[in-house]
């Protein structure tokens, strides 16, 4: 299925947001996620279904001063 992650198109096999995170290599990272402009808490990613054309944002905190 085709989805857009951080403004970049991807062809993925993942059906849920949690599976997409694993497929893209973010597993274990401290990240925040949004699906179609709505924040998705970590606890609900496993049950969050993806649809063709979904817009996903994945953000990781940056350290520094």
Secondary structure, 3 states (H helix, E strand, C coil): CEEEECCEEEECCCCEHHHHHHHCCCCCCCEEEEECCEEECHHHCCCCECCCCCEEEEEECCCCC
